[in-house]
Amino acid sequence: MPDRQDILDAHGLAGASRWRQHVFWRTYNAQRRRRARPTPVLGDIAAKAVSAEVLASARLLGSVRVAWQTVLPPQYVARCRVESFRRGGLLVLVDSAATKYVLSRQLGEALRTLMNDCLGSKLVQSIEYRITGGLAEGDFAGPAPDRTRGQTQ
């Protein structure tokens, strides 16, 4: 490790006044302290917290999807899927207005109650259904509904 005189010589300050050397040492030491302790990047700090939150959210969404498949009548399993679950709101994509009507109007509150029973707590506060006509085949588990009526080829 170089001594102080060698450092002053390397920076061309061997014959400088005491005041100039004093100013040099203050900036030199400050630079060394900054290099010695790298500043943590926000991404590194947030990555740990976010990854834990994302994993917990993914596990919860997986549990909600399993519960949905469990409580849903078998004839509707192939016609809808859980899209998201945020702050107690469940978003379900359905294949048609008829499916949306049955699930929301005829089975609505019963499905929400069964979901909460299956999950073991009152996590599901509301269920929103969204009709998705533009999805590719295979997005729903099962055969696609027959949509040939009214279409010309």
C-alpha positions in Angstrom: 0.0 0.0 0.0 1.5 3.4 -1.0 2.3 5.9 1.8 1.0 9.5 1.8 4.1 10.9 0.1 3.9 8.5 -2.8 0.2 9.4 -3.3 1.1 13.1 -3.3 3.9 12.5 -5.8 1.6 10.5 -8.1 -0.8 13.4 -8.2 1.9 16.1 -8.6 1.4 17.6 -5.2 4.6 16.8 -3.4 5.8 20.5 -3.3 2.3 22.0 -2.9 1.3 24.1 0.1 -0.1 22.5 3.2 -3.6 24.0 2.4 -3.6 22.6 -1.1 -2.6 19.2 0.3 -5.3 19.4 2.9 -7.9 20.1 0.2 -6.5 17.2 -1.8 -6.7 14.7 1.1 -10.3 15.7 1.8 -11.5 15.0 -1.8 -9.2 11.9 -2.1 -10.5 10.3 1.1 -14.1 11.1 0.1 -13.6 9.4 -3.3 -12.1 6.3 -1.6 -15.1 6.1 0.8 -17.5 6.2 -2.1 -15.6 3.5 -3.9 -15.4 1.3 -0.8 -19.1 1.2 -0.2 -21.1 0.7 -3.5 -24.4 2.4 -3.4 -27.2 -0.2 -3.5 -29.3 0.0 -6.6 -33.0 0.4 -6.1 -33.6 -2.6 -8.3 -31.6 -4.8 -6.0 -33.5 -3.7 -3.0 -36.9 -3.9 -4.6 -36.2 -7.2 -6.3 -36.2 -9.1 -3.1 -39.5 -7.6 -1.8 -41.2 -7.7 -5.2 -40.1 -11.3 -5.9 -41.6 -12.4 -2.6 -44.8 -10.5 -3.3 -45.0 -11.9 -6.9 -44.5 -15.4 -5.7 -47.2 -15.0 -3.0 -49.6 -13.5 -5.6 -48.9 -16.3 -8.0 -49.6 -18.9 -5.4 -52.8 -17.2 -4.4 -53.9 -17.0 -8.1 -53.1 -20.7 -8.5 -55.2 -21.5 -5.4 -58.1 -19.4 -6.7 -57.9 -21.1 -10.1 -58.1 -24.6 -8.5 -61.0 -23.5 -6.3 -62.8 -22.1 -9.4 -62.4 -25.4 -11.3 -63.7 -27.2 -8.2 -66.9 -25.2 -7.5 -67.8 -24.6 -11.2 -70.5 -26.9 -12.7 -68.8 -29.3 -15.1 -70.6 -28.0 -18.2 -69.0 -24.6 -17.7 -65.5 -25.6 -17.0 -64.6 -25.5 -20.7 -66.4 -22.2 -21.3 -64.5 -19.9 -18.9 -61.2 -19.3 -17.1 -59.9 -17.2 -14.2 -57.9 -14.3 -15.6 -56.9 -12.4 -12.5 -57.5 -11.9 -8.8 -56.8 -8.5 -7.2 -57.9 -7.0 -3.9 -60.8 -9.5 -3.5 -62.0 -9.1 -7.1 -62.1 -12.2 -9.3 -62.0 -11.6 -13.1 -63.3 -14.5 -15.1 -63.2 -14.7 -18.9 -66.2 -16.4 -20.5 -66.9 -17.5 -24.0 -70.4 -16.1 -24.5 -73.1 -13.9 -23.2 -75.2 -17.0 -22.3 -72.4 -18.3 -20.1 -72.0 -14.9 -18.5 -75.7 -14.8 -17.8 -75.8 -18.2 -16.1 -72.7 -17.7 -14.0 -73.5 -14.1 -12.9 -77.3 -14.2 -12.6 -78.2 -17.7 -11.8 -75.1 -19.0 -9.9 -73.5 -15.7 -8.9 -73.7 -15.5 -5.1 -73.6 -19.3 -4.7 -70.3 -19.4 -6.7 -68.8 -16.7 -4.5 -69.8 -18.4 -1.3 -68.5 -21.8 -2.6 -65.2 -20.2 -3.6 -64.7 -18.7 -0.2 -65.6 -22.1 1.5 -63.1 -23.9 -0.8 -60.4 -21.3 -0.1 -61.0 -21.4 3.6 -61.5 -17.7 4.1 -63.5 -14.8 2.6 -61.0 -13.8 0.0 -63.4 -13.5 -2.9 -65.5 -10.3 -2.5 -66.8 -10.0 -6.0 -66.7 -11.8 -9.3 -66.7 -10.0 -12.6 -67.3 -11.8 -15.9 -65.9 -10.5 -19.2 -66.9 -11.9 -22.6 -63.9 -12.6 -24.8 -64.9 -13.3 -28.4 -61.4 -12.7 -29.8 -59.5 -15.5 -28.0 -57.7 -18.2 -29.9 -58.9 -21.8 -29.7 -57.4 -23.6 -26.8 -57.6 -20.6 -24.4 -60.5 -22.4 -22.6 -60.0 -25.9 -21.4 -62.2 -28.0 -23.7 -63.8 -27.8 -27.0 -64.7 -24.4 -28.5 -68.4 -23.6 -28.7 -70.1 -23.9 -32.1 -70.1 -20.4 -33.6 -71.1 -21.4 -37.1 -74.6 -19.9 -36.9 -74.8 -16.7 -38.9 -71.4 -17.0 -40.4 -70.8 -17.3 -44.1 -67.8 -19.0 -45.7 
